[in-house]
Amino acid sequence: MEAINHTLFLWINATPDSPAWLLSLATFIAKDLIAIVPLLIVALWLWGPHAQLPSQRALVLKTGMALLYALAISWCVGQLLPHPRPFAIGFGHQFLSHAADDSYPSDHGTTIFTFALAFLCWHRRWSGIILLAVGSAIAWSRVYLGVHWPLDMLGGFLVGMLGCLASQLAWQLYGQRMLALTHQVYRALFAMPIKKGWVRG
């Protein structure tokens, strides 16, 4: 597996001869595109047609639970199976500044793929497919810039699947109670913006 990892990395990784515009694009994707996760979560919770708000907020909470489970699983896997980043062992070329911490599985990959799989399973298929495309772009960019191995991203995808599965099982046990409690807290904290009509109640 390590030989495959190295071969795939060298096939994807940029070199000093790579175009500057492609390095800039990859840097934007690697650093900033992940912001789609919190932006979508906030937008789906605060706004939308009244008829769709209950399902949107259930989606937000289930996705948030999946992310928490996935990141917890990712941390445990990282502790059990520590793996250095490519630049930490002098392999390939690095074009993005990053701490030399463990690389497997990728936190960025775990986050975006959990989000994409959650939308694929619990929202609409087209939205999940679009987010999977975004996740694939982020995965490519972080390997291209030399801060992750390809299998780090596959690990993030698999951990995302586990996070969604754990969230689905947990939802059946206490999801509706948590949703009701979250609504109560939200209405208390956002009473003024709700009253003024800035956000949905």
Sequence and secondary structure as in RCSB ss.txt:
>XXXX:A:sequence
MEAINHTLFLWINATPDSPAWLLSLATFIAKDLIAIVPLLIVALWLWGPHAQLPSQRALVLKTGMALLYALAISW
CVGQLLPHPRPFAIGFGHQFLSHAADDSYPSDHGTTIFTFALAFLCWHRRWSGIILLAVGSAIAWSRVYLGVHWP
LDMLGGFLVGMLGCLASQLAWQLYGQRMLALTHQVYRALFAMPIKKGWVRG
>XXXX:A:secstr
 HHHHHHHHHHHS  TTS HHHHHHHHHHHHHGGGHHHHHHHHHHH S TTTHHHHHHHHHHHHHHHHHHHHHHH
HHHHHS    GGGGT S   S       SS HHHHHHHHHHHHHHHHS HHHHHHHHHHHHHHHHHHHHTTSS H
HHHHHHHHHHHHHHHHHHHHIIIIIHHHHHHHHHHHHHHTHHHHHHTSS  
